[in-house]
């Protein structure tokens, strides 16, 4: 199977999107931890009703606790990657000479804003925002070694 070769701009966009990927992953893991904790609490409430129960219900909780701890460890790791990625991308964006280019990349890839929102925020047309974005990508410098390769 042939591997698809990405253009330099596609590589830059993928790199810039990596921050939002980490944000989404942190949110996803946090939600999973919350859901598991809620299920554990409802299981405890059912088992603490004063009625005798077999050992099956309580024994299962240790596995859930271990699973939650594993997710907490994963969450810590992902938060660290998110911070490192943010710092690197923000530093690279700030190196751009044009404040407009800096703003467009920040709003798009860090804040996750839609094109029309960026246009409204910056008081430009969407067409002008797309032009600025194109110039910003031309001027944006990818790292020598992608941060995501260090994962």
C-alpha positions, 0 to 999 in steps of 0.5 A: 500500500502506498503511503500518502505524502502530505504537503508542507501546509498539511503537515503544519495544519496537522501539527497545529491541530495537535493541541486541540487533539490533546484538549479533546483527549483530556476531556474524554478521559476526564468524562470517563473517570467521572462516569466510572466514579458515578457508577461506583457510587451507585453500586455502593448505594445499592449494596449498602441497603442493609440487606445481606449480599454475596461477596460478588458485588464488593469484590468487583469494585477493586477492579474498577478502582484500579481502572480509574487509577489507570485512567488518572495516570493517563490523564496526568500524562495527557495533560503534560503533553497538552501543556508541552504542545501548547507551549511549543505551538504558542511560541512558534505562533508568536515568532510570526512577524505579522500580528494578524497572522499570529492572531489567526493561527491562535484563534483557529488552532488554540482557541478552536474558533470557526472562520466566521468567528475569527472574521468577526473578532478581527473585523475582517471578511472571512475571505481576508481571514483565509488569505491571512491564514495562508500567509501565516502557514507559509511563515509558520515553522514546524519543529525539527522533530514533531512533539507528538513523536516524543509520545 
